[in-house]
Every structure is written in structure tokens, then in C-alpha cells.
């Protein structure tokens, strides 16, 4: 651990009592989306899983910490981020739980992962190429924009890697929900559970979490939304709701 390299353009942050994370100074920091996706993944302690577009590995690390899955293949196309992810696995002692691979999710085959998987999860880029402001740092562009594959590519990859009946978990933007559902169904991934995340009771959802099952029949359960904060006026400070705090504490949603 003491000899693990941390470079000048990197920093180490404490995520919780058990996880520390190396991050690129110019990279996209982890946030609510990562925590909520990890919490949304149902515990399957013997499942073989993959994360598509793992970045620095925070979602895989959270799932490994809570022993939600048996083994996770963390797939990241950017060599620099894949290297950060590998070092984060070592830093947190999860070499037996997570395998880091530098790979394009559009090309990866089940045979490269030892066969079809039980679970796939992803926090894919939300913004189409050409939309929004382009960042100077390429790793931020890859994380935010669909430069290395759009939502259709992520859904196609999930379907390719999953066994029949396998589960795909994805966090997405509500304003592009139609794109997600269309891509899921085009790849035989039937949405089964959906949860919207709202900043507060007066704001529309900012995030939607979806669980889809390969080859399943139609039947979608939309859960009550998760509201993150209450208060926030001049007379009342903005504080996390009890339910949101419990999600952060337990990593269960």
C-alpha cells in the first residue's frame, strides 16, 4: 500500500470509513449518481458482474465493500482512468473482488470475462456529442459525453454480456428517459423497476434509476421517489432526509 503511486495530478479522498479513492484533479468527481446506482443494485453475493464505463471504480468499490456481488469486472476505455481504477482496487484491498480491464464496451465479449454474467451495471455518459460545453480535459469529456458509445451501445453491451434473465442496472437523466427505454427494449432488456431521485419536494427528478431484465415480459414497478433534501429556505437549513441518509449509510435502496 505504501508503495502505491499517486501522481501530481491526483488526490486521495475519503469516501467513507472503509473506502479511499484516488481521483484525477482534472477528472469528473463522483457524486450522487454513483452512490444511488450502488445502492440500487440488489445483493446477489454469488453473482458474476461487470461495470460498463467504470471510471475511477467508485461504484464497483461500493458494491464490493457491501458484498453485494461475487466478482466484478470493471471495464473502462480510457487507459489513464483504467489505471486509476486498478490502483483504487489495490488501495482498498479488493483484488479478489474486482478485476480492472481497459476495454471498449462496444467490443467486449462474454468469453473475455469467463462466460455470460448475472449482473451488469453502468453510470454511462448522459450527453450526446455536440451538446453542452466541451471540457478541456479529455477524461471529463469521456465521462460526460457519448464520445465512446451512446446509451444504445451500453444497452447492447449489457444484453451481449448477460445470461438469459440477467439484470442490467443503469442510472440516467429523466429528460432522456425515452432514449433509455427505447434502447433497452431494442436489446430485449425489459424495464422492471424504476426509481426517480429528486433534490427536494419542490424540484422535478434529476436522476432516474432503472433495473431491466434480459428476456423478461413487460411489467414495470415505479417506486416512490427518493427525495434527497428538505429545508433550504432562509429560515430552515438544507438537510438530508432520513430516507436518503439511510441509503447513504446502508448502500441499499
PAMARLO-687202 format. One record per residue (C-alpha): residue number from 1; residue in three letters; chain; x negated, y, z. Coordinates in pm, 1 decimal, padded with zeros to 6 digits. Example, Ala and Ser with C-alpha at 12.3 -4.5 7.8 and 13.67 -1.06 7.14 Angstrom:
// residues 2
+-----+---------+--------+----------+----------+----------+
! num ! residuo ! cadena !       xx !       yy !       zz !
+-----+---------+--------+----------+----------+----------+
!   1 !     Ala !      A ! -01230.0 ! -00450.0 !  00780.0 !
!   2 !     Ser !      A ! -01367.0 ! -00106.0 !  00714.0 !
+-----+---------+--------+----------+----------+----------+
END
This chain:
// residues 253
+-----+---------+--------+----------+----------+----------+
! num ! residuo ! cadena !       xx !       yy !       zz !
+-----+---------+--------+----------+----------+----------+
!   1 !     Unk !      A !  00000.0 !  00000.0 !  00000.0 !
!   2 !     Unk !      A ! -00274.8 !  00246.4 !  00093.5 !
!   3 !     Unk !      A ! -00441.8 !  00198.5 ! -00247.2 !
!   4 !     Unk !      A ! -00121.9 !  00252.8 ! -00447.0 !
!   5 !     Unk !      A ! -00189.4 !  00550.8 ! -00678.3 !
!   6 !     Unk !      A !  00019.6 !  00867.6 ! -00653.4 !
!   7 !     Unk !      A ! -00081.5 !  01126.1 ! -00912.9 !
!   8 !     Unk !      A ! -00098.6 !  01505.8 ! -00902.6 !
!   9 !     Unk !      A !  00233.3 !  01546.5 ! -01087.7 !
!  10 !     Unk !      A !  00413.2 !  01314.3 ! -00844.6 !
!  11 !     Unk !      A !  00556.4 !  01330.8 ! -00494.6 !
!  12 !     Unk !      A !  00689.8 !  01076.4 ! -00244.5 !
!  13 !     Unk !      A !  01034.8 !  01133.6 ! -00095.5 !
!  14 !     Unk !      A !  01206.3 !  00950.5 !  00187.8 !
!  15 !     Unk !      A !  01540.8 !  00815.9 !  00063.8 !
!  16 !     Unk !      A !  01647.9 !  00652.0 !  00389.7 !
!  17 !     Unk !      A !  01487.5 !  00471.0 !  00682.7 !
!  18 !     Unk !      A !  01369.5 !  00187.4 !  00456.1 !
!  19 !     Unk !      A !  01305.8 !  00332.9 !  00110.1 !
!  20 !     Unk !      A !  01043.9 !  00580.5 ! -00010.6 !
!  21 !     Unk !      A !  01042.2 !  00694.4 ! -00371.5 !
!  22 !     Unk !      A !  00762.4 !  00817.2 ! -00596.1 !
!  23 !     Unk !      A !  00903.4 !  01077.8 ! -00834.2 !
!  24 !     Unk !      A !  00760.7 !  01283.5 ! -01117.3 !
!  25 !     Unk !      A !  00755.4 !  01652.6 ! -01025.4 !
!  26 !     Unk !      A !  00899.6 !  01744.0 ! -01365.8 !
!  27 !     Unk !      A !  01137.4 !  01448.1 ! -01377.1 !
!  28 !     Unk !      A !  01508.9 !  01429.8 ! -01310.0 !
!  29 !     Unk !      A !  01567.9 !  01378.7 ! -00935.7 !
!  30 !     Unk !      A !  01801.8 !  01105.9 ! -00817.8 !
!  31 !     Unk !      A !  02137.1 !  01221.6 ! -00687.4 !
!  32 !     Unk !      A !  02494.0 !  01127.5 ! -00602.6 !
!  33 !     Unk !      A !  02536.3 !  00922.0 ! -00919.6 !
!  34 !     Unk !      A !  02260.7 !  00680.2 ! -00817.7 !
!  35 !     Unk !      A !  02393.1 !  00630.8 ! -00463.8 !
!  36 !     Unk !      A !  02750.3 !  00582.0 ! -00583.7 !
!  37 !     Unk !      A !  02653.5 !  00331.0 ! -00851.6 !
!  38 !     Unk !      A !  02454.9 !  00124.9 ! -00599.6 !
!  39 !     Unk !      A !  02749.1 !  00137.2 ! -00358.4 !
!  40 !     Unk !      A !  02993.6 !  00036.8 ! -00634.0 !
!  41 !     Unk !      A !  02803.8 ! -00285.8 ! -00710.9 !
!  42 !     Unk !      A !  02975.9 ! -00572.1 ! -00528.4 !
!  43 !     Unk !      A !  02749.0 ! -00801.3 ! -00321.3 !
!  44 !     Unk !      A !  02653.4 ! -01117.8 ! -00511.4 !
!  45 !     Unk !      A !  02341.8 ! -01231.1 ! -00322.7 !
!  46 !     Unk !      A !  02253.0 ! -01507.2 ! -00571.2 !
!  47 !     Unk !      A !  02324.9 ! -01312.0 ! -00889.6 !
!  48 !     Unk !      A !  02066.0 ! -01252.4 ! -01160.5 !
!  49 !     Unk !      A !  02097.0 ! -00891.5 ! -01270.8 !
!  50 !     Unk !      A !  01949.6 ! -00615.8 ! -01485.2 !
!  51 !     Unk !      A !  01949.3 ! -00238.9 ! -01465.7 !
!  52 !     Unk !      A !  01957.3 ! -00065.6 ! -01803.8 !
!  53 !     Unk !      A !  01753.3 !  00254.9 ! -01804.1 !
!  54 !     Unk !      A !  01613.5 !  00218.8 ! -01453.0 !
!  55 !     Unk !      A !  01406.2 !  00539.0 ! -01440.6 !
!  56 !     Unk !      A !  01214.6 !  00550.2 ! -01112.7 !
!  57 !     Unk !      A !  01415.7 !  00249.5 ! -00990.7 !
!  58 !     Unk !      A !  01627.4 !  00405.6 ! -00716.5 !
!  59 !     Unk !      A !  01948.3 !  00211.8 ! -00793.7 !
!  60 !     Unk !      A !  01767.3 ! -00122.1 ! -00809.2 !
!  61 !     Unk !      A !  01582.7 ! -00038.1 ! -00486.7 !
!  62 !     Unk !      A !  01907.0 !  00043.5 ! -00304.7 !
!  63 !     Unk !      A !  02067.8 ! -00280.5 ! -00425.9 !
!  64 !     Unk !      A !  01761.9 ! -00481.5 ! -00321.9 !
!  65 !     Unk !      A !  01749.3 ! -00315.3 !  00019.5 !
!  66 !     Unk !      A !  02112.2 ! -00414.3 !  00088.2 !
!  67 !     Unk !      A !  02050.9 ! -00765.8 ! -00052.0 !
!  68 !     Unk !      A !  02336.6 ! -00721.3 ! -00297.3 !
!  69 !     Unk !      A !  02178.7 ! -00923.6 ! -00576.6 !
!  70 !     Unk !      A !  01941.9 ! -01217.9 ! -00604.2 !
!  71 !     Unk !      A !  01694.0 ! -01078.7 ! -00857.2 !
!  72 !     Unk !      A !  01695.8 ! -00761.3 ! -01067.5 !
!  73 !     Unk !      A !  01519.3 ! -00688.5 ! -01395.8 !
!  74 !     Unk !      A !  01465.1 ! -00311.7 ! -01413.9 !
!  75 !     Unk !      A !  01448.2 ! -00209.4 ! -01781.9 !
!  76 !     Unk !      A !  01304.0 !  00132.0 ! -01872.9 !
!  77 !     Unk !      A !  01195.7 !  00251.5 ! -02218.1 !
!  78 !     Unk !      A !  00961.7 !  00532.5 ! -02108.6 !
!  79 !     Unk !      A !  00616.7 !  00387.8 ! -02020.4 !
!  80 !     Unk !      A !  00546.7 !  00658.0 ! -01761.0 !
!  81 !     Unk !      A !  00875.8 !  00604.5 ! -01580.7 !
!  82 !     Unk !      A !  00838.8 !  00227.2 ! -01602.1 !
!  83 !     Unk !      A !  00500.4 !  00263.9 ! -01430.0 !
!  84 !     Unk !      A !  00657.3 !  00478.2 ! -01156.1 !
!  85 !     Unk !      A !  00927.9 !  00214.2 ! -01115.4 !
!  86 !     Unk !      A !  00667.9 ! -00060.8 ! -01083.0 !
!  87 !     Unk !      A !  00480.6 !  00132.7 ! -00814.8 !
!  88 !     Unk !      A !  00805.0 !  00203.4 ! -00629.1 !
!  89 !     Unk !      A !  00876.5 ! -00169.5 ! -00619.8 !
!  90 !     Unk !      A !  00534.8 ! -00230.9 ! -00463.7 !
!  91 !     Unk !      A !  00561.9 !  00070.2 ! -00231.4 !
!  92 !     Unk !      A !  00882.6 ! -00069.8 ! -00083.3 !
!  93 !     Unk !      A !  00780.6 ! -00434.8 ! -00080.1 !
!  94 !     Unk !      A !  01040.4 ! -00564.5 ! -00328.3 !
!  95 !     Unk !      A !  00810.3 ! -00753.8 ! -00566.9 !
!  96 !     Unk !      A !  01009.7 ! -01073.3 ! -00504.1 !
!  97 !     Unk !      A !  01343.1 ! -00898.7 ! -00568.1 !
!  98 !     Unk !      A !  01278.9 ! -00668.4 ! -00867.2 !
!  99 !     Unk !      A !  01083.3 ! -00717.4 ! -01190.7 !
! 100 !     Unk !      A !  00996.9 ! -00399.7 ! -01382.2 !
! 101 !     Unk !      A !  00987.7 ! -00419.6 ! -01762.2 !
! 102 !     Unk !      A !  00907.7 ! -00146.1 ! -02014.9 !
! 103 !     Unk !      A !  01165.0 ! -00230.8 ! -02278.8 !
! 104 !     Unk !      A !  01420.9 ! -00083.5 ! -02519.1 !
! 105 !     Unk !      A !  01768.6 ! -00189.8 ! -02407.0 !
! 106 !     Unk !      A !  01872.6 ! -00195.0 ! -02774.8 !
! 107 !     Unk !      A !  01629.9 ! -00482.4 ! -02842.7 !
! 108 !     Unk !      A !  01609.0 ! -00686.2 ! -02522.3 !
! 109 !     Unk !      A !  01737.3 ! -01045.2 ! -02548.1 !
! 110 !     Unk !      A !  01857.8 ! -01280.3 ! -02271.8 !
! 111 !     Unk !      A !  01569.0 ! -01519.4 ! -02341.4 !
! 112 !     Unk !      A !  01322.0 ! -01248.9 ! -02235.8 !
! 113 !     Unk !      A !  01490.3 ! -01243.7 ! -01894.8 !
! 114 !     Unk !      A !  01513.9 ! -01619.4 ! -01848.6 !
! 115 !     Unk !      A !  01869.4 ! -01650.6 ! -01980.5 !
! 116 !     Unk !      A !  02203.7 ! -01475.2 ! -01954.3 !
! 117 !     Unk !      A !  02278.9 ! -01267.7 ! -01645.1 !
! 118 !     Unk !      A !  02556.8 ! -01244.6 ! -01388.6 !
! 119 !     Unk !      A !  02545.2 ! -00865.7 ! -01347.9 !
! 120 !     Unk !      A !  02428.0 ! -00561.5 ! -01543.7 !
! 121 !     Unk !      A !  02443.1 ! -00205.1 ! -01411.1 !
! 122 !     Unk !      A !  02347.2 !  00133.0 ! -01551.3 !
! 123 !     Unk !      A !  02338.3 !  00507.9 ! -01499.0 !
! 124 !     Unk !      A !  02296.7 !  00595.6 ! -01868.2 !
! 125 !     Unk !      A !  02229.9 !  00938.4 ! -02021.4 !
! 126 !     Unk !      A !  02552.7 !  01138.5 ! -02031.2 !
! 127 !     Unk !      A !  02485.9 !  01399.3 ! -02300.1 !
! 128 !     Unk !      A !  02486.7 !  01347.2 ! -02678.1 !
! 129 !     Unk !      A !  02176.6 !  01458.8 ! -02865.9 !
! 130 !     Unk !      A !  02205.0 !  01828.0 ! -02950.7 !
! 131 !     Unk !      A !  02442.8 !  01906.9 ! -02665.2 !
! 132 !     Unk !      A !  02322.4 !  02110.6 ! -02369.0 !
! 133 !     Unk !      A !  01986.0 !  02273.9 ! -02318.6 !
! 134 !     Unk !      A !  01680.2 !  02071.5 ! -02413.6 !
! 135 !     Unk !      A !  01425.6 !  02034.2 ! -02133.1 !
! 136 !     Unk !      A !  01054.6 !  02091.8 ! -02179.3 !
! 137 !     Unk !      A !  00975.4 !  01763.8 ! -02000.2 !
! 138 !     Unk !      A !  01044.0 !  01465.3 ! -02226.8 !
! 139 !     Unk !      A !  01128.6 !  01236.2 ! -01934.1 !
! 140 !     Unk !      A !  01412.5 !  01472.2 ! -01837.4 !
! 141 !     Unk !      A !  01547.9 !  01466.2 ! -02193.3 !
! 142 !     Unk !      A !  01546.4 !  01085.5 ! -02196.5 !
! 143 !     Unk !      A !  01732.1 !  01076.6 ! -01865.0 !
! 144 !     Unk !      A !  01995.6 !  01334.6 ! -01967.6 !
! 145 !     Unk !      A !  02039.6 !  01292.3 ! -02345.2 !
! 146 !     Unk !      A !  02116.3 !  00987.4 ! -02559.0 !
! 147 !     Unk !      A !  01780.7 !  01002.0 ! -02737.5 !
! 148 !     Unk !      A !  01709.6 !  00631.7 ! -02677.4 !
! 149 !     Unk !      A !  02062.1 !  00498.7 ! -02719.8 !
! 150 !     Unk !      A !  02418.1 !  00615.1 ! -02661.7 !
! 151 !     Unk !      A !  02691.4 !  00465.7 ! -02448.1 !
! 152 !     Unk !      A !  02782.0 !  00223.4 ! -02729.5 !
! 153 !     Unk !      A !  02423.2 !  00090.0 ! -02720.5 !
! 154 !     Unk !      A !  02433.9 !  00044.7 ! -02342.2 !
! 155 !     Unk !      A !  02765.1 ! -00142.0 ! -02360.5 !
! 156 !     Unk !      A !  02639.1 ! -00359.1 ! -02646.1 !
! 157 !     Unk !      A !  02324.1 ! -00441.1 ! -02447.7 !
! 158 !     Unk !      A !  02527.8 ! -00531.7 ! -02138.5 !
! 159 !     Unk !      A !  02750.2 ! -00763.5 ! -02341.0 !
! 160 !     Unk !      A !  02446.1 ! -00924.1 ! -02504.6 !
! 161 !     Unk !      A !  02277.4 ! -00995.9 ! -02171.0 !
! 162 !     Unk !      A !  02579.4 ! -01108.6 ! -01968.1 !
! 163 !     Unk !      A !  02725.5 ! -01454.5 ! -01941.2 !
! 164 !     Unk !      A !  03097.6 ! -01500.2 ! -02008.5 !
! 165 !     Unk !      A !  03278.3 ! -01346.7 ! -01712.5 !
! 166 !     Unk !      A !  02970.7 ! -01144.5 ! -01612.7 !
! 167 !     Unk !      A !  03013.1 ! -00793.9 ! -01470.8 !
! 168 !     Unk !      A !  02893.8 ! -00457.2 ! -01601.2 !
! 169 !     Unk !      A !  02886.1 ! -00158.6 ! -01362.8 !
! 170 !     Unk !      A !  02841.1 !  00189.0 ! -01507.7 !
! 171 !     Unk !      A !  02856.7 !  00548.4 ! -01379.9 !
! 172 !     Unk !      A !  02974.9 !  00805.5 ! -01634.5 !
! 173 !     Unk !      A !  03119.4 !  01150.8 ! -01694.6 !
! 174 !     Unk !      A !  03500.9 !  01182.5 ! -01682.2 !
! 175 !     Unk !      A !  03507.3 !  01417.9 ! -01982.5 !
! 176 !     Unk !      A !  03360.9 !  01133.5 ! -02192.4 !
! 177 !     Unk !      A !  03573.4 !  00856.7 ! -02044.7 !
! 178 !     Unk !      A !  03735.7 !  00778.3 ! -02380.3 !
! 179 !     Unk !      A !  03390.8 !  00712.9 ! -02529.6 !
! 180 !     Unk !      A !  03312.0 !  00472.5 ! -02246.0 !
! 181 !     Unk !      A !  03635.8 !  00273.5 ! -02260.8 !
! 182 !     Unk !      A !  03618.8 !  00252.6 ! -02640.1 !
! 183 !     Unk !      A !  03260.7 !  00123.7 ! -02627.9 !
! 184 !     Unk !      A !  03344.4 ! -00127.1 ! -02354.6 !
! 185 !     Unk !      A !  03634.8 ! -00277.8 ! -02546.4 !
! 186 !     Unk !      A !  03441.9 ! -00288.1 ! -02873.0 !
! 187 !     Unk !      A !  03195.3 ! -00515.2 ! -02690.1 !
! 188 !     Unk !      A !  03454.8 ! -00738.4 ! -02517.7 !
! 189 !     Unk !      A !  03390.3 ! -00569.9 ! -02182.0 !
! 190 !     Unk !      A !  03730.0 ! -00520.4 ! -02023.4 !
! 191 !     Unk !      A !  03756.4 ! -00244.1 ! -01759.1 !
! 192 !     Unk !      A !  03880.4 ! -00398.3 ! -01433.5 !
! 193 !     Unk !      A !  03810.6 ! -00136.6 ! -01161.4 !
! 194 !     Unk !      A !  03762.5 !  00238.8 ! -01178.0 !
! 195 !     Unk !      A !  03684.9 !  00497.4 ! -00907.6 !
! 196 !     Unk !      A !  03668.7 !  00873.6 ! -00958.3 !
! 197 !     Unk !      A !  03433.4 !  01083.6 ! -00742.6 !
! 198 !     Unk !      A !  03548.2 !  01438.0 ! -00656.1 !
! 199 !     Unk !      A !  03328.1 !  01707.8 ! -00497.2 !
! 200 !     Unk !      A !  03623.8 !  01819.9 ! -00280.3 !
! 201 !     Unk !      A !  04003.6 !  01803.0 ! -00275.5 !
! 202 !     Unk !      A !  04045.3 !  02110.0 ! -00498.2 !
! 203 !     Unk !      A !  03798.7 !  02004.2 ! -00771.1 !
! 204 !     Unk !      A !  03850.0 !  01763.3 ! -01060.9 !
! 205 !     Unk !      A !  03640.3 !  01444.0 ! -01069.2 !
! 206 !     Unk !      A !  03273.7 !  01491.2 ! -01156.5 !
! 207 !     Unk !      A !  03184.7 !  01122.3 ! -01186.0 !
! 208 !     Unk !      A !  03368.9 !  00801.9 ! -01274.6 !
! 209 !     Unk !      A !  03251.6 !  00452.7 ! -01178.0 !
! 210 !     Unk !      A !  03369.7 !  00158.0 ! -01385.7 !
! 211 !     Unk !      A !  03346.0 ! -00217.5 ! -01340.4 !
! 212 !     Unk !      A !  03403.9 ! -00423.2 ! -01655.5 !
! 213 !     Unk !      A !  03403.7 ! -00798.6 ! -01710.5 !
! 214 !     Unk !      A !  03289.9 ! -00973.6 ! -02028.0 !
! 215 !     Unk !      A !  03573.3 ! -01160.3 ! -02199.3 !
! 216 !     Unk !      A !  03838.9 ! -01078.0 ! -01937.2 !
! 217 !     Unk !      A !  04202.3 ! -00996.6 ! -02003.6 !
! 218 !     Unk !      A !  04345.9 ! -00645.7 ! -01965.3 !
! 219 !     Unk !      A !  04429.4 ! -00532.1 ! -01610.6 !
! 220 !     Unk !      A !  04275.5 ! -00216.6 ! -01468.3 !
! 221 !     Unk !      A !  04281.1 ! -00116.4 ! -01099.6 !
! 222 !     Unk !      A !  04225.5 !  00254.4 ! -01039.0 !
! 223 !     Unk !      A !  04126.3 !  00300.3 ! -00676.1 !
! 224 !     Unk !      A !  04194.8 !  00610.5 ! -00465.1 !
! 225 !     Unk !      A !  03934.8 !  00877.9 ! -00548.1 !
! 226 !     Unk !      A !  03636.1 !  00932.2 ! -00322.4 !
! 227 !     Unk !      A !  03616.2 !  01292.6 ! -00200.6 !
! 228 !     Unk !      A !  03262.1 !  01387.9 ! -00102.2 !
! 229 !     Unk !      A !  03303.1 !  01710.4 !  00097.4 !
! 230 !     Unk !      A !  03556.1 !  01905.6 !  00299.1 !
! 231 !     Unk !      A !  03549.1 !  02268.2 !  00401.9 !
! 232 !     Unk !      A !  03320.6 !  02507.6 !  00224.3 !
! 233 !     Unk !      A !  03509.1 !  02831.3 !  00286.0 !
! 234 !     Unk !      A !  03369.3 !  03135.5 !  00467.5 !
! 235 !     Unk !      A !  03531.6 !  03016.7 !  00788.8 !
! 236 !     Unk !      A !  03451.8 !  02646.0 !  00753.4 !
! 237 !     Unk !      A !  03114.4 !  02495.1 !  00658.1 !
! 238 !     Unk !      A !  03097.5 !  02234.3 !  00381.4 !
! 239 !     Unk !      A !  03052.4 !  01892.7 !  00541.4 !
! 240 !     Unk !      A !  03062.1 !  01539.3 !  00407.3 !
! 241 !     Unk !      A !  03386.3 !  01346.9 !  00451.7 !
! 242 !     Unk !      A !  03385.6 !  01047.3 !  00684.0 !
! 243 !     Unk !      A !  03451.7 !  00810.4 !  00395.0 !
! 244 !     Unk !      A !  03164.2 !  00949.8 !  00186.7 !
! 245 !     Unk !      A !  02928.8 !  00936.9 !  00485.9 !
! 246 !     Unk !      A !  03024.9 !  00572.3 !  00538.3 !
! 247 !     Unk !      A !  02949.0 !  00496.4 !  00172.4 !
! 248 !     Unk !      A !  02603.3 !  00652.4 !  00204.9 !
! 249 !     Unk !      A !  02538.2 !  00462.0 !  00527.6 !
! 250 !     Unk !      A !  02658.2 !  00118.5 !  00414.2 !
! 251 !     Unk !      A !  02597.7 !  00140.4 !  00036.4 !
! 252 !     Unk !      A !  02945.3 ! -00008.2 ! -00009.4 !
! 253 !     Unk !      A !  03232.7 !  00148.4 ! -00199.2 !
+-----+---------+--------+----------+----------+----------+
END
